[in-house]
């Protein structure tokens, strides 16, 4: 059984539900069954680790240090 993401058309709540083929889960916020099934895109296998590893260096080159600790910022300067 797949874990699907849904978005309620009535209250805009987004949630996950584990459902069988033709079933439609009710919205946990308003109990509506007017739902849109969300399409999930997954990361390309094998490339994510490279992006994570290169991210701090690229951020340092671009001058964006907001996501790094003070020690990492000092080391890059």
PLY file of the C-alpha trace (Angstrom):
ply
format ascii 1.0
element vertex 77
property float x
property float y
property float z
element edge 76
property int vertex1
property int vertex2
end_header
0.00 0.00 0.00
1.51 3.35 -1.03
1.72 6.38 1.21
0.10 9.23 -0.75
-0.07 12.98 -0.16
-3.41 14.72 -0.47
-4.54 18.36 -0.44
-8.07 19.22 0.66
-9.99 21.43 -1.80
-12.16 22.87 0.99
-9.63 23.86 3.69
-6.26 23.55 1.85
-4.87 21.12 4.44
-2.09 18.86 3.13
-1.70 15.41 4.68
-0.40 11.89 4.06
-2.53 8.76 4.08
-1.86 5.07 3.60
-4.73 3.92 1.37
-5.69 1.00 -0.83
-6.42 1.43 -4.55
-9.84 3.05 -4.92
-10.35 4.42 -1.42
-10.46 8.16 -0.69
-9.44 9.22 2.82
-11.36 11.99 4.62
-9.51 15.22 5.42
-8.32 15.12 9.05
-9.16 18.82 9.52
-12.66 19.10 8.03
-13.71 15.51 7.07
-14.20 16.51 3.43
-13.56 13.95 0.70
-12.95 16.59 -2.00
-9.22 15.96 -2.29
-6.45 16.39 -4.82
-3.79 13.73 -4.87
-0.35 15.38 -4.87
2.43 14.24 -7.16
5.69 13.63 -5.29
9.03 13.96 -6.99
11.92 12.03 -5.54
15.60 12.85 -5.64
17.79 11.28 -8.28
19.60 8.33 -6.66
23.32 8.82 -6.21
23.41 12.57 -6.79
21.90 13.91 -3.56
25.03 13.29 -1.46
27.12 15.32 -3.89
24.74 18.26 -3.70
24.77 18.17 0.10
28.56 17.97 0.21
29.07 20.85 -2.24
26.35 23.09 -0.78
28.39 24.85 1.95
31.25 25.64 -0.44
28.88 27.06 -3.04
27.06 29.09 -0.38
30.39 30.49 0.84
31.35 31.52 -2.71
28.01 33.29 -3.10
28.25 34.94 0.34
25.24 33.16 1.82
26.10 32.05 5.36
22.64 32.10 6.95
22.36 28.29 7.17
25.76 27.66 8.73
27.14 27.85 12.28
29.51 30.67 13.28
32.49 28.27 13.28
31.79 27.20 9.70
31.40 30.83 8.60
34.73 31.73 10.27
36.45 28.77 8.59
35.23 29.89 5.15
36.40 33.52 5.55
0 1
1 2
2 3
3 4
4 5
5 6
6 7
7 8
8 9
9 10
10 11
11 12
12 13
13 14
14 15
15 16
16 17
17 18
18 19
19 20
20 21
21 22
22 23
23 24
24 25
25 26
26 27
27 28
28 29
29 30
30 31
31 32
32 33
33 34
34 35
35 36
36 37
37 38
38 39
39 40
40 41
41 42
42 43
43 44
44 45
45 46
46 47
47 48
48 49
49 50
50 51
51 52
52 53
53 54
54 55
55 56
56 57
57 58
58 59
59 60
60 61
61 62
62 63
63 64
64 65
65 66
66 67
67 68
68 69
69 70
70 71
71 72
72 73
73 74
74 75
75 76
